[in-house]
């Protein structure tokens, strides 16, 4: 079963409706960031370009020690540093910058396994160019953040940290923990 976070557990909550990511300790909000999730909304299917819902865990933390303007391709530093001139040469590129928190689903059949596996869909929390808007859905399924804010968050999120992605607004008392979910 996926249990309610303990009073001293650090975890993340992403609200698709609000386009916000919150870092919490138990039920107490520690930080609150504007993000950008999928332009196509919520969904779990492979190839859907939608942000998957439900409980996840940070499987890998990628980019520690890299400069903030590091460009990642296939989860590895490409050797490039993000600059407007580079962006102008590659206008259609989906920029993954700064750091990556790679998520794995915890709910078999919802966001783990088969055609709905968040890890195999390469769902991340990652940095993006400052020119990209926050607070509005624009990504291809990932959760985009401002680089400076992601640098801060990255240092405060441990490997294995749980992440709950929900469609609705943030509301601990009436929502997320009403029904325990099975974890395998």
C-alpha positions as a Python dict, from the first residue, in 0.01 Angstrom:
ca = {
    (1, 'X'): (0, 0, 0),
    (2, 'X'): (106, 355, -61),
    (3, 'X'): (62, 523, 273),
    (4, 'X'): (13, 883, 368),
    (5, 'X'): (349, 1059, 408),
    (6, 'X'): (479, 1052, 764),
    (7, 'X'): (492, 1379, 957),
    (8, 'X'): (869, 1403, 895),
    (9, 'X'): (875, 1276, 534),
    (10, 'X'): (995, 1509, 259),
    (11, 'X'): (782, 1466, -55),
    (12, 'X'): (665, 1659, -362),
    (13, 'X'): (316, 1744, -482),
    (14, 'X'): (244, 1858, -840),
    (15, 'X'): (-93, 2014, -919),
    (16, 'X'): (-172, 2010, -1290),
    (17, 'X'): (-468, 2246, -1239),
    (18, 'X'): (-254, 2505, -1063),
    (19, 'X'): (72, 2435, -1251),
    (20, 'X'): (252, 2428, -913),
    (21, 'X'): (507, 2200, -750),
    (22, 'X'): (528, 2199, -372),
    (23, 'X'): (792, 2046, -149),
    (24, 'X'): (641, 1929, 177),
    (25, 'X'): (740, 1781, 509),
    (26, 'X'): (439, 1575, 613),
    (27, 'X'): (150, 1816, 553),
    (28, 'X'): (356, 2135, 588),
    (29, 'X'): (448, 2321, 266),
    (30, 'X'): (817, 2413, 262),
    (31, 'X'): (845, 2555, -91),
    (32, 'X'): (603, 2635, -371),
    (33, 'X'): (715, 2673, -735),
    (34, 'X'): (542, 2756, -1062),
    (35, 'X'): (597, 2478, -1319),
    (36, 'X'): (489, 2385, -1670),
    (37, 'X'): (340, 2042, -1732),
    (38, 'X'): (209, 1882, -2052),
    (39, 'X'): (38, 2094, -2314),
    (40, 'X'): (-188, 1794, -2385),
    (41, 'X'): (-293, 1757, -2020),
    (42, 'X'): (-289, 1449, -1800),
    (43, 'X'): (-240, 1094, -1924),
    (44, 'X'): (-28, 789, -1876),
    (45, 'X'): (-10, 619, -2218),
    (46, 'X'): (326, 576, -2388),
    (47, 'X'): (365, 835, -2665),
    (48, 'X'): (78, 1051, -2539),
    (49, 'X'): (296, 1354, -2452),
    (50, 'X'): (82, 1391, -2137),
    (51, 'X'): (187, 1425, -1772),
    (52, 'X'): (124, 1103, -1578),
    (53, 'X'): (-82, 1113, -1261),
    (54, 'X'): (-44, 931, -933),
    (55, 'X'): (237, 839, -699),
    (56, 'X'): (594, 837, -826),
    (57, 'X'): (940, 824, -673),
    (58, 'X'): (1260, 1006, -775),
    (59, 'X'): (1453, 719, -934),
    (60, 'X'): (1763, 915, -1039),
    (61, 'X'): (1910, 1257, -970),
    (62, 'X'): (2113, 1367, -1273),
    (63, 'X'): (2343, 1666, -1320),
    (64, 'X'): (2495, 1729, -977),
    (65, 'X'): (2797, 1951, -1022),
    (66, 'X'): (2712, 2054, -1379),
    (67, 'X'): (2690, 2426, -1465),
    (68, 'X'): (2331, 2560, -1453),
    (69, 'X'): (2319, 2611, -1832),
    (70, 'X'): (2419, 2250, -1912),
    (71, 'X'): (2221, 2095, -2197),
    (72, 'X'): (2118, 1732, -2153),
    (73, 'X'): (2046, 1488, -2434),
    (74, 'X'): (1934, 1135, -2342),
    (75, 'X'): (2002, 1223, -1976),
    (76, 'X'): (2369, 1300, -2038),
    (77, 'X'): (2543, 1638, -2063),
    (78, 'X'): (2575, 1707, -2436),
    (79, 'X'): (2881, 1928, -2400),
    (80, 'X'): (2669, 2227, -2501),
    (81, 'X'): (2586, 2524, -2282),
    (82, 'X'): (2247, 2683, -2339),
    (83, 'X'): (2267, 3023, -2508),
    (84, 'X'): (2013, 3217, -2718),
    (85, 'X'): (2232, 3163, -3026),
    (86, 'X'): (2222, 2786, -2974),
    (87, 'X'): (1844, 2801, -2931),
    (88, 'X'): (1813, 3002, -3253),
    (89, 'X'): (1999, 2727, -3442),
    (90, 'X'): (1764, 2460, -3299),
    (91, 'X'): (1418, 2623, -3273),
    (92, 'X'): (1222, 2296, -3242),
    (93, 'X'): (1440, 2138, -2973),
    (94, 'X'): (1278, 2047, -2640),
    (95, 'X'): (1548, 2181, -2407),
    (96, 'X'): (1636, 1982, -2097),
    (97, 'X'): (1868, 2197, -1889),
    (98, 'X'): (2039, 2223, -1553),
    (99, 'X'): (1929, 1911, -1357),
    (100, 'X'): (1701, 1610, -1399),
    (101, 'X'): (1490, 1432, -1139),
    (102, 'X'): (1383, 1115, -1324),
    (103, 'X'): (1056, 973, -1198),
    (104, 'X'): (938, 613, -1173),
    (105, 'X'): (574, 524, -1114),
    (106, 'X'): (461, 342, -800),
    (107, 'X'): (115, 234, -917),
    (108, 'X'): (118, -84, -1125),
    (109, 'X'): (-116, -48, -1423),
    (110, 'X'): (-154, 327, -1373),
    (111, 'X'): (197, 469, -1409),
    (112, 'X'): (418, 159, -1378),
    (113, 'X'): (458, -129, -1621),
    (114, 'X'): (319, -196, -1967),
    (115, 'X'): (222, 98, -2184),
    (116, 'X'): (193, 341, -1891),
    (117, 'X'): (541, 322, -1735),
    (118, 'X'): (659, 671, -1635),
    (119, 'X'): (1024, 563, -1613),
    (120, 'X'): (1019, 419, -1966),
    (121, 'X'): (835, 730, -2086),
    (122, 'X'): (1130, 936, -1959),
    (123, 'X'): (920, 1157, -1732),
    (124, 'X'): (1140, 1410, -1551),
    (125, 'X'): (1134, 1722, -1345),
    (126, 'X'): (1389, 1931, -1537),
    (127, 'X'): (1511, 2279, -1613),
    (128, 'X'): (1427, 2474, -1927),
    (129, 'X'): (1513, 2807, -2091),
    (130, 'X'): (1409, 3117, -1897),
    (131, 'X'): (1211, 3223, -2203),
    (132, 'X'): (966, 2935, -2147),
    (133, 'X'): (657, 3038, -1950),
    (134, 'X'): (579, 2888, -1610),
    (135, 'X'): (229, 2847, -1475),
    (136, 'X'): (92, 2730, -1810),
    (137, 'X'): (105, 2382, -1964),
    (138, 'X'): (364, 2372, -2244),
    (139, 'X'): (576, 2058, -2201),
    (140, 'X'): (573, 1723, -2382),
    (141, 'X'): (484, 1538, -2059),
    (142, 'X'): (762, 1633, -1819),
    (143, 'X'): (748, 1890, -1541),
    (144, 'X'): (953, 2195, -1637),
    (145, 'X'): (1098, 2437, -1382),
    (146, 'X'): (1306, 2752, -1380),
    (147, 'X'): (1674, 2655, -1360),
    (148, 'X'): (1749, 2861, -1047),
    (149, 'X'): (1453, 2706, -866),
    (150, 'X'): (1543, 2355, -982),
    (151, 'X'): (1898, 2400, -851),
    (152, 'X'): (1748, 2482, -511),
    (153, 'X'): (1499, 2196, -522),
    (154, 'X'): (1758, 1943, -645),
    (155, 'X'): (1969, 2000, -333),
    (156, 'X'): (1664, 1946, -110),
    (157, 'X'): (1513, 1635, -271),
    (158, 'X'): (1664, 1299, -177),
    (159, 'X'): (1687, 998, -404),
    (160, 'X'): (1369, 797, -353),
    (161, 'X'): (1162, 1103, -262),
    (162, 'X'): (793, 1040, -331),
    (163, 'X'): (608, 1261, -580),
    (164, 'X'): (229, 1285, -613),
    (165, 'X'): (99, 1426, -942),
    (166, 'X'): (-270, 1521, -939),
    (167, 'X'): (-507, 1693, -1180),
    (168, 'X'): (-684, 1898, -916),
    (169, 'X'): (-579, 2180, -690),
    (170, 'X'): (-362, 2115, -386),
    (171, 'X'): (-578, 2007, -93),
    (172, 'X'): (-429, 1768, 162),
    (173, 'X'): (-725, 1737, 400),
    (174, 'X'): (-985, 1630, 146),
    (175, 'X'): (-797, 1464, -134),
    (176, 'X'): (-480, 1276, -181),
    (177, 'X'): (-490, 1034, 109),
    (178, 'X'): (-855, 938, 134),
    (179, 'X'): (-797, 595, -22),
    (180, 'X'): (-472, 402, 21),
    (181, 'X'): (-325, 271, -303),
    (182, 'X'): (-146, -59, -360),
    (183, 'X'): (226, -44, -438),
    (184, 'X'): (418, -331, -597),
}
